[in-house]
Amino acid sequence: YIYLNDVDEDNCPFQYMKGSHTLCYEGRMKKEFDYYYHGQDYYRGDFGHYVSIWAETLIRKYNLERIIAKPKQGTLVLADTRGIHRRTVPKGGERYVATAFF
């Protein structure tokens, strides 16, 4: 993620749950398999990703530490996106981010 403007607590800082890339690997791989094999699940609405309530359940279950980044314009954030990551709920302002996956 390359942040194209400054980010603070109001305009969706980046959250990553420390250690979630290893603790939740099996469940994540099942979700990826289900998504690619069965297609988008319009009834659950998760589209191969953890929806907020599932993420919160895993965060509590594994007592995961939330790392919150409030990057300045031009900051590059690298993350293992197999782990639980997301933005916070917007309270105001704007957030512009360029992303690439490989």
Phi, psi and omega per residue, in radians:
Y1 nan 2.257 3.029
I2 -2.003 2.095 -3.082
Y3 -1.484 2.199 -3.062
L4 -1.666 -0.071 3.019
N5 -2.631 2.872 3.108
D6 -1.131 2.506 3.127
V7 -2.132 2.356 3.039
D8 -2.266 -2.938 -3.062
E9 -1.146 -0.301 -3.114
D10 -1.506 -0.523 -3.028
N11 -1.996 0.945 2.924
C12 1.163 1.126 3.050
P13 -1.112 2.761 -3.124
F14 -1.397 2.333 3.071
Q15 -2.062 2.429 3.026
Y16 -2.356 2.353 -3.138
M17 -1.630 1.898 -3.051
K18 -0.985 2.239 3.117
G19 1.493 -0.129 -3.067
S20 -1.203 -0.354 3.133
H21 -1.188 -0.359 3.097
T22 -1.834 -0.685 -3.091
L23 -1.174 -0.572 -3.017
C24 -1.889 0.242 -3.004
Y25 -1.038 -0.823 -3.085
E26 -1.069 -0.814 3.130
G27 -1.134 -0.656 3.134
R28 -1.154 -0.751 -3.134
M29 -1.109 -0.646 3.090
K30 -1.105 -0.756 3.127
K31 -1.099 -0.719 3.105
E32 -1.100 -0.784 3.124
F33 -1.053 -0.851 3.136
D34 -1.015 -0.721 -3.121
Y35 -1.109 -0.869 -3.088
Y36 -1.286 -0.536 -3.112
Y37 -1.442 -0.774 -3.038
H38 -1.763 -0.240 -3.131
G39 1.557 -3.068 -3.113
Q40 -1.146 2.335 -3.128
D41 -1.717 1.637 -3.073
Y42 -1.218 -0.300 3.138
Y43 -1.366 -0.634 3.111
R44 -1.627 -0.510 3.096
G45 1.307 0.309 -3.072
D46 -1.607 -0.369 3.044
F47 0.863 0.700 3.093
G48 1.508 0.046 -3.113
H49 -2.156 2.873 3.056
Y50 -1.371 2.188 3.006
V51 -1.367 2.867 -2.997
S52 -0.938 -0.759 -3.081
I53 -1.164 -0.615 3.084
W54 -1.207 -0.731 3.116
A55 -1.057 -0.808 3.137
E56 -1.074 -0.672 3.106
T57 -1.082 -0.786 3.130
L58 -1.184 -0.653 3.113
I59 -1.062 -0.778 3.123
R60 -1.223 -0.771 -3.096
K61 -1.026 -0.776 -3.087
Y62 -1.722 0.074 -3.136
N63 0.890 0.890 -3.065
L64 -1.348 2.424 3.094
E65 -1.422 2.304 3.100
R66 -1.550 2.172 3.012
I67 -1.788 2.136 -3.096
I68 -1.994 2.137 3.133
A69 -1.843 2.280 3.055
K70 -2.085 1.285 -3.003
P71 -1.257 2.676 3.033
K72 -1.545 2.835 3.130
Q73 -0.913 2.322 3.119
G74 1.594 -0.088 -3.135
T75 -1.278 2.404 3.062
L76 -1.806 2.181 3.090
V77 -2.002 2.120 3.079
L78 -1.846 2.369 -3.113
A79 -2.564 2.558 2.985
D80 -1.402 1.743 -3.005
T81 -1.355 0.104 2.940
R82 -1.245 -0.382 3.086
G83 -1.409 2.950 3.138
I84 -1.297 2.090 3.120
H85 -2.489 2.691 -3.119
R86 -3.027 3.092 2.987
R87 -1.802 2.834 3.067
T88 -1.450 3.060 3.124
V89 -1.270 2.271 -3.131
P90 -1.180 2.389 3.080
K91 -1.963 -0.331 -3.136
G92 2.934 2.952 3.129
G93 1.340 -2.977 -3.119
E94 -2.244 2.758 3.096
R95 -2.434 2.165 3.106
Y96 -2.067 2.201 -3.071
V97 -2.391 2.368 3.001
A98 -1.749 2.325 -3.111
T99 -2.187 2.694 3.037
A100 -2.577 2.519 3.141
F101 -2.189 2.406 3.074
F102 -2.661 nan nan
